[in-house]
Amino acid sequence: MKSIITVFLFFIALHSMQAQEIGLQLYSLRNQFKTDVPGTFAKIKSWNIHEIEGGGTYGLSTDAYKKLLAENNLKIISVGADFDSLSTNLQPAISEAKTFGAKYIVCFWIPHNNDFTIDDAKKAVDVFNKAGKQAHDNGLSFCYHPHGYEFGAYEQGTLFDYIVQHTNHEYVNFEMDVFWVKQPGQDPVALLKKYPERFTMLHLKDRKPGTPNSQDGHANEESNVVFGQGDVNIAAIIKQAKKNGVKHYFIEDESSKSVEQIPQSLAYLKQLK
């Protein structure tokens, strides 16, 4: 009987791993969308991807865009909102999210001059808490996506620590881009362990070994490589993220070889145990 239970639990776990939805950040195919929107969505469908993250309609009407999504069995999970709109008028992003059935609004950048400072962090905290509550009151969730510059030292930790610790967990959470945690010299697994309840989504990308670290939010796009060929340790990150209960995972490959590399990265993810 014990052996039967063990086998049963194994297959439950295996099913869980295989059932994990892996989505795509549409920025990965920004160049392809410029010339062929229907064909690019068909390509995504051919990879058996169903969840996407993006914003805008590539010049199409809302109805035409929604029709393309339906034809390719694609669901928008989150839409973007720039920092200025968070602080002045979040309603267009709220409307866009609701129009496409998205659950999340994500901010990808905090404007700053040269080095990111504690004053920038304090301003972000204030803006995020207010925007996050507005999103929450409209049935949506708000996340911030760090880009590396937030990891400058501050007191006993980093400016990112300050942002996490001073934002309201009920209204503000985070989307970890594992590349942009690795790039300034941080450890994505350690950060997931440090804040197990604050990361609800992940951007997955791997980094070419030997790529120099930077803390300005910029890096060579061609340093994005097939998962498992880089130094980010995607396998360990996925393992910890699943323990944390991270809800959504998006491949983001910013390189010029994204069309070739994405299927290889998907194959790598499927063989993880």
C-alpha positions as CSV (number, residue, x, y, z in Angstrom):
1,M,0.0,0.0,0.0
2,K,2.8,2.4,0.9
3,S,4.4,1.9,-2.5
4,I,1.1,2.6,-4.3
5,I,0.8,5.9,-2.3
6,T,4.4,6.8,-3.2
7,V,3.8,6.2,-6.9
8,F,0.5,8.2,-6.7
9,L,2.3,11.2,-5.1
10,F,5.1,11.0,-7.7
11,F,2.6,11.3,-10.6
12,I,0.7,14.1,-8.8
13,A,4.1,16.0,-8.5
14,L,5.0,15.2,-12.1
15,H,1.6,16.5,-13.3
16,S,2.1,19.6,-11.3
17,M,5.5,20.3,-13.0
18,Q,4.2,19.7,-16.5
19,A,1.0,21.7,-15.8
20,Q,3.0,24.9,-14.9
21,E,2.0,27.5,-17.4
22,I,4.9,29.2,-19.1
23,G,4.0,32.5,-20.8
24,L,5.8,35.0,-23.0
25,Q,6.6,38.6,-22.6
26,L,5.8,40.0,-26.0
27,Y,8.8,42.3,-26.0
28,S,10.7,39.2,-27.0
29,L,9.2,39.4,-30.4
30,R,9.0,43.2,-30.8
31,N,10.8,43.1,-34.2
32,Q,8.6,40.4,-35.6
33,F,5.4,42.3,-34.6
34,K,6.6,45.3,-36.6
35,T,6.1,43.4,-39.8
36,D,3.6,40.6,-39.2
37,V,1.2,40.7,-36.2
38,P,-1.0,37.7,-37.2
39,G,2.0,35.6,-38.1
40,T,3.8,36.4,-34.9
41,F,0.8,35.4,-32.8
42,A,0.6,32.2,-34.8
43,K,4.2,31.5,-34.0
44,I,3.5,31.9,-30.3
45,K,0.6,29.5,-30.6
46,S,2.8,27.0,-32.3
47,W,5.0,27.0,-29.2
48,N,2.0,26.0,-27.1
49,I,2.1,29.2,-25.1
50,H,-1.2,30.5,-23.8
51,E,-0.3,33.3,-21.4
52,I,1.3,36.6,-22.5
53,E,2.3,39.9,-21.1
54,G,2.3,43.0,-23.1
55,G,0.6,46.3,-23.9
56,G,-0.8,48.1,-26.9
57,T,-2.4,46.5,-30.0
58,Y,0.3,47.1,-32.6
59,G,-1.9,49.5,-34.5
60,L,-4.9,47.2,-34.6
61,S,-8.3,48.0,-33.3
62,T,-9.2,46.6,-29.9
63,D,-11.7,44.2,-31.5
64,A,-9.3,43.0,-34.2
65,Y,-6.6,42.5,-31.5
66,K,-8.9,40.6,-29.2
67,K,-10.0,38.4,-32.2
68,L,-6.4,37.5,-32.9
69,L,-5.8,36.6,-29.2
70,A,-8.9,34.4,-29.2
71,E,-7.9,32.7,-32.5
72,N,-4.5,31.8,-31.0
73,N,-5.8,30.8,-27.6
74,L,-3.8,33.6,-25.9
75,K,-4.7,35.3,-22.6
76,I,-3.2,38.6,-21.5
77,I,-2.1,38.3,-17.8
78,S,-0.7,41.8,-17.3
79,V,-0.4,45.1,-19.0
80,G,2.2,47.8,-18.4
81,A,1.9,51.3,-17.0
82,D,4.7,53.9,-16.9
83,F,5.6,55.6,-13.7
84,D,4.1,59.0,-14.8
85,S,0.7,57.4,-15.4
86,L,0.9,55.8,-12.0
87,S,1.3,59.2,-10.3
88,T,-1.0,61.2,-12.5
89,N,-3.7,59.1,-14.1
90,L,-3.8,55.3,-13.7
91,Q,-7.3,55.0,-15.2
92,P,-6.2,54.3,-18.8
93,A,-4.1,51.3,-17.6
94,I,-7.0,50.1,-15.5
95,S,-9.3,50.3,-18.5
96,E,-6.8,48.5,-20.7
97,A,-6.4,45.7,-18.2
98,K,-10.2,45.2,-17.9
99,T,-10.7,45.4,-21.7
100,F,-8.3,42.5,-22.2
101,G,-9.2,40.6,-19.0
102,A,-5.7,41.1,-17.5
103,K,-5.2,40.6,-13.7
104,Y,-2.1,42.7,-13.3
105,I,-0.7,46.2,-14.0
106,V,3.1,46.3,-14.0
107,C,5.5,49.2,-13.8
108,F,8.9,48.5,-15.4
109,W,10.9,51.6,-14.7
110,I,11.4,54.3,-12.1
111,P,12.7,57.6,-13.7
112,H,15.9,58.8,-12.1
113,N,19.0,60.8,-13.0
114,N,22.3,59.0,-13.0
115,D,22.4,56.9,-9.8
116,F,19.2,55.7,-8.2
117,T,18.9,57.3,-4.8
118,I,16.9,57.0,-1.5
119,D,14.9,60.0,-2.6
120,D,13.9,58.1,-5.8
121,A,13.0,55.1,-3.7
122,K,10.9,57.1,-1.3
123,K,9.0,58.7,-4.2
124,A,8.4,55.3,-5.7
125,V,7.1,54.0,-2.5
126,D,4.6,56.8,-2.2
127,V,3.5,56.4,-5.9
128,F,3.3,52.6,-5.7
129,N,1.2,52.5,-2.5
130,K,-1.3,55.0,-4.0
131,A,-1.5,53.3,-7.4
132,G,-1.6,49.9,-5.9
133,K,-4.6,50.8,-3.8
134,Q,-6.3,52.2,-6.8
135,A,-5.7,49.1,-8.8
136,H,-6.8,46.9,-5.9
137,D,-10.0,49.0,-5.5
138,N,-10.7,48.2,-9.2
139,G,-10.2,44.5,-8.8
140,L,-6.6,44.4,-10.1
141,S,-3.2,43.8,-8.7
142,F,-0.1,46.0,-9.1
143,C,3.5,44.9,-9.4
144,Y,6.8,46.6,-9.9
145,H,9.5,45.0,-12.0
146,P,13.0,45.9,-10.8
147,H,15.7,46.6,-13.4
148,G,18.9,46.3,-11.3
149,Y,19.6,49.9,-10.4
150,E,17.5,49.5,-7.2
151,F,20.2,47.2,-5.6
152,G,22.5,50.0,-4.5
153,A,23.5,49.8,-0.9
154,Y,21.4,51.5,1.7
155,E,21.7,51.1,5.5
156,Q,22.0,47.4,6.2
157,G,20.6,46.3,2.8
158,T,19.7,47.8,-0.5
159,L,17.4,50.4,-1.9
160,F,15.2,47.5,-3.2
161,D,14.9,46.3,0.4
162,Y,13.7,49.8,1.4
163,I,11.0,49.7,-1.4
164,V,9.8,46.2,-0.4
165,Q,9.7,47.0,3.3
166,H,7.9,50.3,2.9
167,T,5.2,49.3,0.4
168,N,1.9,47.8,1.5
169,H,1.9,44.1,0.8
170,E,-1.9,44.2,0.2
171,Y,-1.5,46.7,-2.6
172,V,2.0,46.3,-4.0
173,N,4.0,43.2,-5.1
174,F,6.8,42.5,-7.5
175,E,7.6,40.8,-10.7
176,M,11.2,39.5,-10.5
177,D,13.2,39.6,-13.7
178,V,15.9,37.0,-12.8
179,F,18.4,38.6,-15.3
180,W,18.0,42.0,-13.7
181,V,18.6,40.6,-10.3
182,K,21.7,38.7,-11.4
183,Q,23.1,41.6,-13.5
184,P,23.8,43.9,-10.5
185,G,25.4,41.0,-8.6
186,Q,22.4,39.7,-6.6
187,D,21.2,36.2,-6.1
188,P,17.6,35.6,-7.4
189,V,17.1,32.4,-5.3
190,A,18.2,34.3,-2.1
191,L,15.9,37.2,-2.9
192,L,13.0,34.8,-3.4
193,K,13.8,33.2,0.0
194,K,14.1,36.7,1.6
195,Y,10.7,37.8,0.4
196,P,8.7,34.7,-0.2
197,E,5.3,36.4,-0.4
198,R,6.2,39.5,-2.4
199,F,7.0,38.0,-5.9
200,T,3.9,37.0,-7.8
201,M,5.4,36.8,-11.3
202,L,8.8,36.1,-12.9
203,H,10.5,37.1,-16.0
204,L,12.7,34.2,-17.0
205,K,15.9,34.8,-19.0
206,D,19.4,33.4,-18.8
207,R,22.7,35.3,-19.1
208,K,25.8,34.5,-21.2
209,P,28.7,33.5,-18.9
210,G,31.3,36.2,-18.6
211,T,28.8,39.0,-19.1
212,P,30.1,41.9,-16.9
213,N,27.8,43.0,-14.1
214,S,26.2,46.5,-14.2
215,Q,23.9,48.4,-11.9
216,D,22.4,51.0,-14.3
217,G,19.6,48.9,-15.7
218,H,21.3,48.4,-19.0
219,A,23.1,45.4,-20.6
220,N,23.9,43.9,-24.0
221,E,20.7,42.3,-25.3
222,E,22.8,39.6,-27.0
223,S,23.8,38.4,-23.6
224,N,20.4,36.6,-23.4
225,V,21.0,33.0,-24.1
226,V,19.0,29.7,-24.1
227,F,18.0,28.6,-20.6
228,G,20.5,26.3,-19.0
229,Q,23.4,27.8,-21.1
230,G,23.9,30.8,-18.8
231,D,24.9,31.7,-15.3
232,V,21.5,32.7,-13.8
233,N,20.7,29.1,-12.6
234,I,17.2,28.9,-14.0
235,A,16.6,25.5,-12.5
236,A,17.2,26.6,-8.9
237,I,15.1,29.7,-9.4
238,I,12.2,27.7,-10.7
239,K,12.4,25.2,-7.8
240,Q,12.3,28.0,-5.2
241,A,9.6,30.0,-7.1
242,K,7.4,27.0,-7.0
243,K,7.9,26.6,-3.3
244,N,7.0,30.2,-2.9
245,G,3.8,29.8,-5.0
246,V,4.8,32.2,-7.7
247,K,1.7,32.4,-10.0
248,H,3.0,33.4,-13.4
249,Y,6.2,32.8,-15.4
250,F,7.1,34.6,-18.6
251,I,10.0,33.9,-20.9
252,E,11.6,37.2,-22.0
253,D,14.4,36.8,-24.6
254,E,15.6,40.3,-25.7
255,S,18.2,39.0,-28.1
256,S,18.1,39.0,-31.9
257,K,17.9,35.2,-31.8
258,S,14.7,35.1,-29.7
259,V,12.7,33.1,-32.3
260,E,15.3,30.4,-32.4
261,Q,16.1,30.4,-28.7
262,I,12.6,30.5,-27.2
263,P,11.6,26.9,-28.3
264,Q,15.0,25.7,-26.9
265,S,14.3,27.4,-23.6
266,L,10.8,25.9,-23.4
267,A,12.3,22.5,-24.0
268,Y,14.8,23.1,-21.1
269,L,12.0,24.1,-18.8
270,K,9.9,21.0,-19.6
271,Q,12.8,18.6,-18.6
272,L,13.3,20.2,-15.2
273,K,12.5,17.9,-12.3
